[in-house]
């Protein structure tokens, strides 16, 4: 058992994920990905999620000064806060992915669901703070 029974996505999500504003460039996004712990960069404005980026969204040929938002994706990269955590874990495993942005019905960013490397549970705010210290 992985300890997720009964919990929701919002209960296990990182509440203060790495995010950038709408004016971030491709170079800014690449800079964020220099931190090996950043797997998904969230682009937000006024608390709303505008797009997500993973490293594969930024091929080498892109203009470094171009808006990162032009290469961002939302479809398939978000999940609602009330989805059972175990259901979300199974979805991520089926997709061979480890991150989903948690948003409400208005696209307000609520957190980031981060499946741990061993795929048995989710990263928490305490885990992120400990890595940063």
N, C-alpha and C positions, 0 to 999 in steps of 0.2 A: 504494500500500500504506500502511496506517495504523500499521504496527509492532505490531499486536496478535496476529499469528499465533503460536499456541502458548501464549500466556499465559492465565491464568485470571482470573476476576472478582476473587478475593481478591488476586491479584498487582497489580492495577491500581486497587483500591479505596482511598479515603481511610480510613485506619485510626482516626483520631480525629475523627469527624464531630460536628457540633453536635447535642447531645442535651439533653433535659430530663427531669425526674422525673415520676412518675405524678400528683403533686399540682399540676402546672402548670395555670394557669387559661387561659381563652380570651385574657384580657388579656396574660398572659405569652407565649403563643404569638404573638400579634400583635406584641408587642415584639421577639421574635426575628426576625420577618419584616421588621422595619424595616431590617435589614441586607440589602441587595439581593442579596448573594451566597448567602443562605440560601434555598434553593428547597424543601427538605424538612426538616422538624423531626422528630426521632426521640424518641419517648417510651419511656423505659427504666426498669427497676427491677432492681437486682442484676445488671446486665449483660445482661438479657433484653429484647428488643424487645417492647413492649406495643402500639405503634401508631405510625403516621406521619401527619404533617399536611403539606398543601400549602396555600397561601393560599386556594384555592377551597373548602377544607373548612370555612372560617370565614366564612360570610356575615355581612354587617353587622348583622343583627338579633339576633345571639346575645348572651346575658347575659355580660358581661365576666368575671364572677366564677364562671361555670360551669367545670367541669373540662374541660380541653382534650381529655382522653382520651375523653370522650363523643363527640367528633367525629372521632376518629382512625380510620385505615383500615390494615389489614394486607394483605388480599386484593389480589393483583396488584401489590403494592409491595415485594416481597421477592424475593431470588434467592439460590441456593446458591453457596457459595464456589468450587466446582469447575467451574462452567459456563465454557466457553471465552469469553474476553473479546470476541472478534469476534461470537460468537453473541449475547451480551448486547447488544452495540452494535446489531446488526440488529434485535433485539427492541425496543429503545428507539426506534429509528428508525421501525419499523412502528407503534408506539403513539404516536408524536409526543411522547415523554416524554424526560427527561434524567436521572432519578434512580431508583435502586432500593436499598433497604437490603439489605446482605449479612448473612445469618444462617445458622447451622448448623441441624441437625435438631432442636435443643432451643430454637430461637428466640433463641440467644445472638447478640447483635449483634457482628459482626466488622468492619464498615465500611460505607461508603456508596459506591456506584458512581455517579460523577458524569460524565456525558457532557459534553465541552467544547462551548461555544457553536457552534463550527464543525463539530461532529458527527464529527470525525475521530479522536478519542481521548478519554482520560479524565483528569480532574483527579487530581493526586497530592498527597500530604501537603506536599511542598515548595511546590506552587502555593498551597495554602491558607495556609501559613505566610508566604509572600511577600506575599500580599494583606493579611494581618493586621499586617504590620510597618509 
